[in-house]
Amino acid sequence: MKLGPWLVISSCLMLMACSSSFKSEFKQGCRELGGNRSFCSCSYKNVEQHYGKKTLEQIKTSGLFPSDWAEQVQRAGMACMAELK
């Protein structure tokens, strides 16, 4: 997978973060952009491990993302690609 799609995914996920469930919207956005359930669940798990639930809730309520968000989403996805081979 090329890095370009990850920038699109992270941008789309930023737009969805204010919805009712950050986790479900993250996964739904990932699937809508071509990820399968295993990949999207793995990616969310990695993002949650990096930021923690509290920070993800703050993102959901404030709509403000950490400056390294796109990079971390990309890293999470790359790790899952390697893990799920």
The first five atom37 places (N, CA, C, CB, O) and aatype in JSON, in Angstrom:
{
  "aatype": [12, 11, 10, 7, 14, 17, 10, 19, 9, 15, 15, 4, 10, 12, 10, 12, 0, 4, 15, 15, 15, 13, 11, 15, 6, 13, 11, 5, 7, 4, 1, 6, 10, 7, 7, 2, 1, 15, 13, 4, 15, 4, 15, 18, 11, 2, 19, 6, 5, 8, 18, 7, 11, 11, 16, 10, 6, 5, 9, 11, 16, 15, 7, 10, 13, 14, 15, 3, 17, 0, 6, 5, 19, 5, 1, 0, 7, 12, 0, 4, 12, 0, 6, 10, 11],
  "atom_mask": [
    [1, 1, 1, 1, 1],
    [1, 1, 1, 1, 1],
    [1, 1, 1, 1, 1],
    [1, 1, 1, 0, 1],
    [1, 1, 1, 1, 1],
    [1, 1, 1, 1, 1],
    [1, 1, 1, 1, 1],
    [1, 1, 1, 1, 1],
    [1, 1, 1, 1, 1],
    [1, 1, 1, 1, 1],
    [1, 1, 1, 1, 1],
    [1, 1, 1, 1, 1],
    [1, 1, 1, 1, 1],
    [1, 1, 1, 1, 1],
    [1, 1, 1, 1, 1],
    [1, 1, 1, 1, 1],
    [1, 1, 1, 1, 1],
    [1, 1, 1, 1, 1],
    [1, 1, 1, 1, 1],
    [1, 1, 1, 1, 1],
    [1, 1, 1, 1, 1],
    [1, 1, 1, 1, 1],
    [1, 1, 1, 1, 1],
    [1, 1, 1, 1, 1],
    [1, 1, 1, 1, 1],
    [1, 1, 1, 1, 1],
    [1, 1, 1, 1, 1],
    [1, 1, 1, 1, 1],
    [1, 1, 1, 0, 1],
    [1, 1, 1, 1, 1],
    [1, 1, 1, 1, 1],
    [1, 1, 1, 1, 1],
    [1, 1, 1, 1, 1],
    [1, 1, 1, 0, 1],
    [1, 1, 1, 0, 1],
    [1, 1, 1, 1, 1],
    [1, 1, 1, 1, 1],
    [1, 1, 1, 1, 1],
    [1, 1, 1, 1, 1],
    [1, 1, 1, 1, 1],
    [1, 1, 1, 1, 1],
    [1, 1, 1, 1, 1],
    [1, 1, 1, 1, 1],
    [1, 1, 1, 1, 1],
    [1, 1, 1, 1, 1],
    [1, 1, 1, 1, 1],
    [1, 1, 1, 1, 1],
    [1, 1, 1, 1, 1],
    [1, 1, 1, 1, 1],
    [1, 1, 1, 1, 1],
    [1, 1, 1, 1, 1],
    [1, 1, 1, 0, 1],
    [1, 1, 1, 1, 1],
    [1, 1, 1, 1, 1],
    [1, 1, 1, 1, 1],
    [1, 1, 1, 1, 1],
    [1, 1, 1, 1, 1],
    [1, 1, 1, 1, 1],
    [1, 1, 1, 1, 1],
    [1, 1, 1, 1, 1],
    [1, 1, 1, 1, 1],
    [1, 1, 1, 1, 1],
    [1, 1, 1, 0, 1],
    [1, 1, 1, 1, 1],
    [1, 1, 1, 1, 1],
    [1, 1, 1, 1, 1],
    [1, 1, 1, 1, 1],
    [1, 1, 1, 1, 1],
    [1, 1, 1, 1, 1],
    [1, 1, 1, 1, 1],
    [1, 1, 1, 1, 1],
    [1, 1, 1, 1, 1],
    [1, 1, 1, 1, 1],
    [1, 1, 1, 1, 1],
    [1, 1, 1, 1, 1],
    [1, 1, 1, 1, 1],
    [1, 1, 1, 0, 1],
    [1, 1, 1, 1, 1],
    [1, 1, 1, 1, 1],
    [1, 1, 1, 1, 1],
    [1, 1, 1, 1, 1],
    [1, 1, 1, 1, 1],
    [1, 1, 1, 1, 1],
    [1, 1, 1, 1, 1],
    [1, 1, 1, 1, 1]
  ],
  "atom_positions": [
    [[0.85, -1.17, 0.0], [0.0, 0.0, 0.0], [0.89, 1.23, 0.0], [-0.97, 0.0, 1.22], [1.88, 1.3, 0.73]],
    [[0.54, 2.2, -0.82], [1.32, 3.43, -0.89], [0.95, 4.36, 0.25], [1.09, 4.13, -2.24], [-0.1, 4.2, 0.88]],
    [[1.81, 5.32, 0.52], [1.58, 6.24, 1.63], [0.49, 7.25, 1.32], [2.86, 6.96, 1.97], [-0.15, 7.74, 2.25]],
    [[0.26, 7.58, 0.06], [-0.75, 8.55, -0.32], [-2.13, 8.26, 0.26], [0.0, 0.0, 0.0], [-2.76, 9.16, 0.82]],
    [[-2.61, 7.01, 0.15], [-3.93, 6.71, 0.72], [-4.01, 6.96, 2.22], [-4.28, 5.28, 0.44], [-5.08, 7.28, 2.74]],
    [[-2.87, 6.82, 2.92], [-2.9, 7.05, 4.36], [-3.15, 8.5, 4.69], [-1.59, 6.6, 4.99], [-3.76, 8.81, 5.71]],
    [[-2.68, 9.4, 3.85], [-2.96, 10.81, 4.08], [-4.44, 11.08, 3.88], [-2.12, 11.7, 3.14], [-5.04, 11.87, 4.62]],
    [[-5.03, 10.44, 2.89], [-6.47, 10.58, 2.66], [-7.24, 10.0, 3.84], [-6.89, 9.89, 1.34], [-8.19, 10.62, 4.33]],
    [[-6.85, 8.82, 4.29], [-7.53, 8.18, 5.42], [-7.46, 9.06, 6.66], [-6.9, 6.8, 5.72], [-8.47, 9.29, 7.33]],
    [[-6.26, 9.56, 6.96], [-6.14, 10.37, 8.18], [-6.94, 11.66, 8.07], [-4.67, 10.7, 8.45], [-7.5, 12.12, 9.07]],
    [[-7.01, 12.24, 6.88], [-7.82, 13.45, 6.7], [-9.29, 13.16, 6.89], [-7.57, 14.06, 5.32], [-10.01, 13.91, 7.55]],
    [[-9.75, 12.06, 6.3], [-11.16, 11.7, 6.45], [-11.5, 11.37, 7.9], [-11.5, 10.5, 5.55], [-12.57, 11.72, 8.39]],
    [[-10.59, 10.71, 8.57], [-10.83, 10.37, 9.97], [-10.9, 11.63, 10.82], [-9.73, 9.45, 10.49], [-11.65, 11.66, 11.8]],
    [[-10.15, 12.65, 10.47], [-10.23, 13.9, 11.2], [-11.62, 14.5, 11.1], [-9.19, 14.9, 10.68], [-12.14, 15.04, 12.08]],
    [[-12.22, 14.4, 9.94], [-13.55, 14.96, 9.74], [-14.62, 14.19, 10.5], [-13.89, 14.99, 8.28], [-15.65, 14.76, 10.85]],
    [[-14.4, 12.92, 10.75], [-15.41, 12.08, 11.4], [-15.27, 12.03, 12.91], [-15.33, 10.7, 10.86], [-16.11, 11.44, 13.58]],
    [[-14.26, 12.62, 13.45], [-13.97, 12.46, 14.87], [-15.01, 13.06, 15.79], [-12.65, 13.06, 15.17], [-15.06, 12.67, 16.96]],
    [[-15.81, 13.95, 15.33], [-16.79, 14.61, 16.2], [-18.1, 13.83, 16.3], [-17.07, 16.01, 15.71], [-19.04, 14.3, 16.94]],
    [[-18.19, 12.69, 15.69], [-19.42, 11.93, 15.72], [-19.59, 11.21, 17.05], [-19.44, 10.92, 14.58], [-18.77, 11.35, 17.96]],
    [[-20.67, 10.46, 17.16], [-21.03, 9.86, 18.44], [-20.01, 8.86, 18.97], [-22.36, 9.2, 18.31], [-19.78, 8.82, 20.17]],
    [[-19.41, 8.07, 18.13], [-18.45, 7.07, 18.61], [-17.18, 7.15, 17.79], [-19.06, 5.65, 18.54], [-17.15, 6.78, 16.62]],
    [[-16.14, 7.65, 18.41], [-14.87, 7.81, 17.72], [-14.38, 6.49, 17.16], [-13.81, 8.41, 18.66], [-13.96, 6.41, 16.0]],
    [[-14.44, 5.45, 17.97], [-13.96, 4.14, 17.55], [-14.73, 3.62, 16.34], [-14.06, 3.14, 18.7], [-14.12, 3.19, 15.36]],
    [[-16.04, 3.65, 16.4], [-16.83, 3.11, 15.29], [-16.67, 3.96, 14.03], [-18.31, 3.03, 15.67], [-16.63, 3.42, 12.93]],
    [[-16.57, 5.27, 14.19], [-16.39, 6.13, 13.03], [-15.0, 5.95, 12.42], [-16.61, 7.59, 13.41], [-14.85, 5.98, 11.2]],
    [[-14.0, 5.78, 13.25], [-12.65, 5.51, 12.75], [-12.67, 4.25, 11.89], [-11.64, 5.36, 13.93], [-12.17, 4.25, 10.77]],
    [[-13.24, 3.19, 12.44], [-13.28, 1.92, 11.73], [-14.13, 2.01, 10.47], [-13.81, 0.82, 12.64], [-13.76, 1.46, 9.43]],
    [[-15.27, 2.68, 10.56], [-16.13, 2.82, 9.4], [-15.42, 3.6, 8.29], [-17.45, 3.52, 9.78], [-15.47, 3.2, 7.12]],
    [[-14.78, 4.69, 8.66], [-14.04, 5.47, 7.67], [-12.93, 4.66, 7.03], [0.0, 0.0, 0.0], [-12.7, 4.75, 5.82]],
    [[-12.25, 3.88, 7.82], [-11.19, 3.01, 7.32], [-11.76, 2.0, 6.31], [-10.49, 2.27, 8.48], [-11.18, 1.8, 5.24]],
    [[-12.88, 1.38, 6.65], [-13.5, 0.39, 5.76], [-14.0, 1.05, 4.48], [-14.66, -0.32, 6.46], [-13.88, 0.47, 3.4]],
    [[-14.56, 2.25, 4.6], [-15.06, 2.95, 3.41], [-13.92, 3.3, 2.46], [-15.81, 4.21, 3.82], [-14.14, 3.48, 1.26]],
    [[-12.72, 3.41, 2.99], [-11.56, 3.72, 2.15], [-10.81, 2.47, 1.72], [-10.62, 4.65, 2.9], [-9.69, 2.56, 1.21]],
    [[-11.42, 1.29, 1.92], [-10.86, 0.06, 1.38], [-10.22, -0.9, 2.36], [0.0, 0.0, 0.0], [-9.79, -1.98, 1.96]],
    [[-10.15, -0.54, 3.63], [-9.57, -1.45, 4.61], [-10.57, -2.53, 5.0], [0.0, 0.0, 0.0], [-11.78, -2.28, 5.04]],
    [[-10.08, -3.73, 5.28], [-10.99, -4.77, 5.77], [-11.14, -4.64, 7.29], [-10.48, -6.2, 5.38], [-10.43, -3.86, 7.92]],
    [[-12.05, -5.39, 7.85], [-12.34, -5.26, 9.29], [-11.12, -5.53, 10.16], [-13.45, -6.21, 9.68], [-10.88, -4.81, 11.13]],
    [[-10.36, -6.54, 9.82], [-9.17, -6.86, 10.62], [-8.16, -5.73, 10.59], [-8.52, -8.15, 10.11], [-7.61, -5.34, 11.62]],
    [[-7.91, -5.2, 9.41], [-6.96, -4.11, 9.26], [-7.43, -2.87, 10.02], [-6.77, -3.78, 7.77], [-6.64, -2.24, 10.72]],
    [[-8.7, -2.53, 9.88], [-9.23, -1.32, 10.53], [-9.25, -1.46, 12.05], [-10.63, -1.02, 10.01], [-8.97, -0.5, 12.76]],
    [[-9.58, -2.64, 12.54], [-9.55, -2.87, 13.98], [-8.13, -2.79, 14.51], [-10.16, -4.24, 14.33], [-7.88, -2.2, 15.57]],
    [[-7.21, -3.38, 13.78], [-5.8, -3.34, 14.17], [-5.29, -1.89, 14.18], [-4.95, -4.2, 13.22], [-4.59, -1.48, 15.11]],
    [[-5.64, -1.13, 13.16], [-5.2, 0.26, 13.08], [-5.74, 1.07, 14.25], [-5.65, 0.89, 11.76], [-5.01, 1.85, 14.86]],
    [[-7.02, 0.88, 14.57], [-7.59, 1.61, 15.7], [-6.88, 1.22, 17.0], [-9.1, 1.33, 15.81], [-6.57, 2.08, 17.82]],
    [[-6.64, -0.07, 17.17], [-5.96, -0.55, 18.38], [-4.6, 0.13, 18.53], [-5.8, -2.08, 18.34], [-4.24, 0.57, 19.63]],
    [[-3.86, 0.22, 17.45], [-2.54, 0.85, 17.5], [-2.63, 2.35, 17.8], [-1.82, 0.64, 16.18], [-1.83, 2.88, 18.56]],
    [[-3.61, 3.02, 17.21], [-3.8, 4.45, 17.48], [-4.19, 4.65, 18.94], [-4.88, 5.05, 16.53], [-3.69, 5.56, 19.6]],
    [[-5.08, 3.8, 19.44], [-5.51, 3.9, 20.84], [-4.34, 3.61, 21.79], [-6.66, 2.93, 21.11], [-4.22, 4.26, 22.83]],
    [[-3.51, 2.65, 21.44], [-2.34, 2.36, 22.28], [-1.39, 3.55, 22.33], [-1.6, 1.11, 21.76], [-0.79, 3.83, 23.36]],
    [[-1.25, 4.24, 21.21], [-0.34, 5.38, 21.17], [-0.88, 6.57, 21.97], [-0.09, 5.8, 19.71], [-0.17, 7.15, 22.78]],
    [[-2.15, 6.91, 21.73], [-2.72, 8.12, 22.34], [-3.43, 7.87, 23.66], [-3.67, 8.75, 21.39], [-3.46, 8.75, 24.52]],
    [[-4.01, 6.69, 23.83], [-4.81, 6.41, 25.01], [-6.26, 6.83, 24.8], [0.0, 0.0, 0.0], [-6.56, 7.71, 24.0]],
    [[-7.14, 6.17, 25.54], [-8.57, 6.44, 25.4], [-8.92, 7.88, 25.77], [-9.38, 5.48, 26.27], [-9.76, 8.51, 25.13]],
    [[-8.27, 8.4, 26.79], [-8.57, 9.76, 27.25], [-8.3, 10.78, 26.14], [-7.75, 10.1, 28.5], [-9.12, 11.67, 25.9]],
    [[-7.16, 10.66, 25.5], [-6.82, 11.59, 24.42], [-7.79, 11.45, 23.25], [-5.38, 11.37, 23.94], [-8.19, 12.45, 22.66]],
    [[-8.17, 10.22, 22.91], [-9.11, 10.03, 21.81], [-10.46, 10.64, 22.15], [-9.26, 8.54, 21.49], [-11.13, 11.19, 21.27]],
    [[-10.88, 10.55, 23.39], [-12.13, 11.2, 23.81], [-12.0, 12.72, 23.7], [-12.49, 10.8, 25.25], [-12.95, 13.4, 23.3]],
    [[-10.85, 13.25, 24.05], [-10.63, 14.69, 23.93], [-10.67, 15.12, 22.47], [-9.29, 15.09, 24.57], [-11.2, 16.18, 22.15]],
    [[-10.11, 14.31, 21.6], [-10.17, 14.61, 20.16], [-11.62, 14.63, 19.72], [-9.36, 13.57, 19.34], [-12.04, 15.52, 18.98]],
    [[-12.38, 13.64, 20.18], [-13.79, 13.55, 19.79], [-14.57, 14.78, 20.23], [-14.42, 12.29, 20.39], [-15.36, 15.32, 19.45]],
    [[-14.36, 15.22, 21.45], [-15.14, 16.34, 21.96], [-14.65, 17.7, 21.46], [-15.13, 16.33, 23.46], [-15.45, 18.61, 21.25]],
    [[-13.35, 17.84, 21.28], [-12.81, 19.14, 20.88], [-12.66, 19.31, 19.38], [-11.48, 19.37, 21.54], [-12.69, 20.43, 18.87]],
    [[-12.49, 18.2, 18.68], [-12.22, 18.28, 17.25], [-10.79, 18.69, 16.94], [0.0, 0.0, 0.0], [-10.44, 18.93, 15.78]],
    [[-9.96, 18.78, 17.98], [-8.56, 19.17, 17.8], [-7.69, 17.92, 17.81], [-8.11, 20.16, 18.91], [-7.78, 17.08, 18.7]],
    [[-6.84, 17.82, 16.8], [-5.99, 16.65, 16.65], [-4.56, 16.97, 17.01], [-6.07, 16.11, 15.23], [-4.1, 18.09, 16.78]],
    [[-3.85, 16.01, 17.57], [-2.42, 16.2, 17.85], [-1.68, 16.48, 16.54], [-1.82, 14.95, 18.56], [-2.1, 16.05, 15.47]],
    [[-0.59, 17.2, 16.64], [0.15, 17.57, 15.43], [0.71, 16.36, 14.69], [1.29, 18.51, 15.8], [0.97, 16.43, 13.49]],
    [[0.89, 15.26, 15.39], [1.44, 14.06, 14.75], [0.36, 13.04, 14.35], [2.44, 13.4, 15.68], [0.69, 11.89, 14.08]],
    [[-0.89, 13.45, 14.32], [-2.01, 12.54, 14.04], [-1.83, 11.78, 12.73], [-3.3, 13.32, 14.0], [-1.88, 10.55, 12.72]],
    [[-1.61, 12.49, 11.63], [-1.5, 11.83, 10.33], [-0.35, 10.83, 10.33], [-1.31, 12.87, 9.21], [-0.47, 9.73, 9.8]],
    [[0.76, 11.21, 10.91], [1.92, 10.33, 10.99], [1.61, 9.08, 11.8], [3.13, 11.07, 11.59], [1.99, 7.97, 11.42]],
    [[0.92, 9.24, 12.93], [0.62, 8.1, 13.79], [-0.4, 7.16, 13.16], [0.11, 8.58, 15.14], [-0.3, 5.94, 13.31]],
    [[-1.38, 7.71, 12.46], [-2.36, 6.86, 11.77], [-1.65, 6.07, 10.68], [-3.52, 7.72, 11.17], [-1.92, 4.88, 10.48]],
    [[-0.74, 6.73, 9.99], [0.02, 6.05, 8.95], [0.88, 4.94, 9.55], [0.91, 7.06, 8.19], [0.92, 3.83, 9.02]],
    [[1.56, 5.21, 10.64], [2.38, 4.19, 11.31], [1.53, 3.02, 11.78], [3.14, 4.81, 12.5], [1.92, 1.85, 11.65]],
    [[0.38, 3.33, 12.34], [-0.52, 2.28, 12.82], [-0.91, 1.35, 11.67], [-1.78, 2.88, 13.47], [-0.89, 0.13, 11.81]],
    [[-1.26, 1.94, 10.55], [-1.65, 1.15, 9.39], [-0.51, 0.32, 8.83], [0.0, 0.0, 0.0], [-0.7, -0.84, 8.46]],
    [[0.66, 0.91, 8.77], [1.82, 0.18, 8.25], [2.15, -1.01, 9.15], [3.05, 1.12, 8.14], [2.48, -2.09, 8.66]],
    [[2.05, -0.82, 10.46], [2.3, -1.92, 11.39], [1.28, -3.04, 11.19], [2.25, -1.42, 12.85], [1.63, -4.22, 11.25]],
    [[0.04, -2.67, 10.94], [-1.0, -3.67, 10.73], [-0.81, -4.4, 9.41], [-2.38, -3.02, 10.77], [-1.06, -5.6, 9.32]],
    [[-0.36, -3.69, 8.39], [-0.09, -4.36, 7.12], [0.96, -5.45, 7.31], [0.38, -3.33, 6.06], [0.82, -6.55, 6.77]],
    [[2.0, -5.15, 8.07], [3.05, -6.13, 8.33], [2.52, -7.28, 9.19], [4.26, -5.46, 9.02], [2.84, -8.45, 8.95]],
    [[1.72, -6.94, 10.18], [1.19, -7.94, 11.11], [0.2, -8.89, 10.45], [0.53, -7.26, 12.29], [0.18, -10.08, 10.76]],
    [[-0.6, -8.37, 9.54], [-1.68, -9.16, 8.94], [-1.3, -9.82, 7.62], [-2.88, -8.28, 8.72], [-2.17, -10.4, 6.96]],
    [[-0.05, -9.76, 7.22], [0.39, -10.39, 5.96], [0.0, -11.84, 5.9], [1.88, -10.26, 5.79], [0.29, -12.51, 4.91]]
  ]
}
